[in-house]
Amino acid sequence: MDRNFARALLLVLKSEGGWSDDPADPGGATMKGVTLANFRRYVKADATKADLRKIGDDQVATVYRRFYWDAVAGAELPDGVDYAVFDFAVNSGPGRAAKYLQSVAGAVQDGHIGPATLAAIAARPAGVAIDNLCDARLAFLKRLPTWPNFGRGWSARVQSVRSQALLLTMDPLPGKPTAGPTPSPQSVVASRAAPPATSLAKKPAAQTAEPLPERSATTPAAAKAGGIVAACLLVAYAAWHHIVAALQGIF
């Protein structure tokens, strides 16, 4: 995916390192993985090795995007697969990387990643495609006559690409839809044992049990006052009754 370009570029640059002008390297002089030939093609036509050594970050990104990322349709490939093919292209050429991807996908190996190749690779699990591509890439590198010179570094690089690419399939950048990691048995049990934290907050008020009314703090005092008033009335009535009886006796 195109949103992965910056992330994939950072990973590639970690493998490419800085300045190199090893006579045994067929690529010749390179700076951050950019060859002098590609620097002249995309940045400065009459560049010298001294110019290449001073290449800026924006110039590095331009070369990598135009010559490698776009050449292997990185913006159209699934997460993780895009980085694995991109790094292969940087290390061994975009044409070869495209053909090896097509071999993994079961598509025609014409070196051009088009709709047919994209559909074929999308139909396969990304992790399987990454593993098969890295295996094929390592087998190719081992057949090169320069393997004795660079084999150890290439082997470590392919292993790093494999692990990082697989991580990208599980941890894409924000905003990219993904199926997500497979939940563990423990998390499934926990989710069944307790409702989500938001379930209670979203429950309509009509479904929530009404709380019991609070007992008023003045209730005992009111009851006591009422009892006193009733007792006073009874005493008054009794007194009035005796007075009436006494008056009847007189008269």
Sequence and secondary structure as in RCSB ss.txt:
>XXXX:A:sequence
MDRNFARALLLVLKSEGGWSDDPADPGGATMKGVTLANFRRYVKADATKADLRKIGDDQVATVYRRFYWDAVAGA
ELPDGVDYAVFDFAVNSGPGRAAKYLQSVAGAVQDGHIGPATLAAIAARPAGVAIDNLCDARLAFLKRLPTWPNF
GRGWSARVQSVRSQALLLTMDPLPGKPTAGPTPSPQSVVASRAAPPATSLAKKPAAQTAEPLPERSATTPAAAKA
GGIVAACLLVAYAAWHHIVAALQGIF
>XXXX:A:secstr
 GGGHHHHHHHHHHHH SEE  TT TT SEETTEEHHHHHHHT TT  HHHHHT  HHHHHHHIIIIIIGGGTGG
GS TTHHHHHHHHHHHH HHHHHHHHHHHHT   SS   HHHHHHHHTS HHHHHHHHHHHHHHHHHTSTTHHHH
HHHHHHHHHHHHHHHHHHHHS  TT         HHHHHHHHHS  TTHHHHS GGGS        TTHHHHHHH
HHHHHHHHHHHHHHHHHHHHHHHHH 
